[in-house]
Amino acid sequence: MNVSRRSVLGLLSTGSLAGIAGCSVVDQTFSLRQLVLANEANDERAVDLLVDADGTLVHWATETIPPADGTLPGTVQIGCTWPIDVPSYRLSARLDGESEWESWEISGGTVHDDGELCRRITIDEDGEITEQSITPCPSDPSGLEAIEFTCDDRSAR
């Protein structure tokens, strides 16, 4: 993965400043239960992924997502490498080899009443990256097969 230290530090410092600005929800914590990468293109895609939990980088990897199969996107479920019950997360993704990151701040104000958070990052056919909440958290985020792993299952890590 060709990610510069400066890029990562810039992403983290921006996320930390945003966390300071939103101190009103510091007491509220929640858990990122599932994170799924989806590829709507007809070819395999490699995506650089960063997960920041409450100002700490907890996941940094390049994930290869299989191509779409007909109308169903190719998917990869990211195994939980982050802490649960924190006040904020920041997700950042980019196509491998690109310089521009897409980032999303997730704080207590954006979480549903149950404190459970499931997210899906989608790469469309044109390489555009979007992020969306999945509510309620499904056991089958892709439609392809049941995925029962959640961040509560620490033995699966």
N, C-alpha and C positions, 0 to 999 in steps of 0.2 A: 504494500500500500504506500502510495506516495503522498503522505500528508505532512505538511511542514509543522514544526513545533509552534511557529508563530500563528498559523491558522487555528490550531487547537486552543492555544492560550487566548486568542481573540474571542473564540466562541465561548469559552468558559468565563472569561472576564465579563462579557456582555451578559451572560446568564446570571452571574453573581450580582451584578448591579441591578438587574431586573428583580432579583430576589429581595434585595435590600429595599427597593422602592415599594414592594408589596408586602411590607411587614405586618399588615393588618390580619393576614391569614396564617401567620407563623404557627399559631397553636393548632391549626387544622392539619392533620396528616392524612395520607391516603397511600394506596399501593398500586403500582403498575403491575397488573396481573398477567397481561398478555401483550406481546408486541409481535406483529406479523408484518412481513414485507411481501408485497404482491406485485407481480409483473404482468401487465396486460399486453406486452409486445410478443411477437412471434419468435423472438430470439432471446437467448439467455442474457441476463443483465447482471453485472457486478456493481454492488452499491457499497460505498463507505458509510458506516453507521457509527454515530457517537451517542451514548446515553449518559447524561449528567444527572445525578441524584443529589439535590440540595447543595449544589456547588462543587461536587466531586465527580470527576470522570470515572464511571464505573463499567463502561463497555466501549470498546474501540475495536472494530473489526471490519473487514471487507467480506460481505456476504454475497454468494452467487445464487441468483434466483432463477429457477427454470422458466422456460417460455410458457406462454398461455397455451391451454389445451382446449381448443374450440372457444366456447364462451366463458370458460373458467380461467381465471388468472393463475399463473404459476405462483406458489407461495412458499415461504420459509418462515417457520416460527422461531423466534430468537429465544434461546434458553436464558433463564433469569440469572443475571450476574450482578444484579443491583439490589440494594437494600429495600425492604418494604417499610411502609409507614413513615414516609418523609414528607416535608411540606411542599416540595416542588421537584419536577423533572424537566429536563430540556432534552429534546430529541433533535438530532441533526443528521441529515443524509445528503448524499450527492452520488452521481454516477461516478464510478471509479475512473480516475484520470482527469476529472473535471476540477476546476478551481472553486466554483461557486457552491456554497452549502445552502440548503433549505433548513430552517430551524423552527421549532415550535416550543413555546413555553407552556408548561402545564402546571397550574397551581390549584390550590384548594377551591378557588372560585369556579373552576371549570370542571369539577368532578361531580358526579351524580350523588344522590343522597346516601347510597350504600358504601361510599368510600372506595369503590372498586373501579379500576380504570383499565380499559383495554384499548389499544391503539393499533391502527393499520396504516402503514406507509405504502402508497401505491405509486408505481412508475408506469406511465401510460406509453402508448406506442411512439410518441414523439420525444420521450425521455423526460417529460414533465413529472415532477415529484410532488405529491400532495399527502396530507396526513388527515386522518379522521378518527373520531371516537366510535367505538363499537359498543352499543348498549342494548341489552345487558351483555356482559362478557359471555361469548358463546363457547361451547366446547368444540365447535367446528367453524373456525373463522374463514376457511377457504371454500367450503362446500364440497371439498374433495374427500375428506375422511375426518373422522372424529379425532380431535386433539384434546386430550384430557389434562395435559400438563399446564399448570399455572404456577405462579411464583410462590404459592403456598406450599407446593410440593418440593421442599428443599432437598429431599433425597435424590431427586432427578438431576440435580446439578452436577 
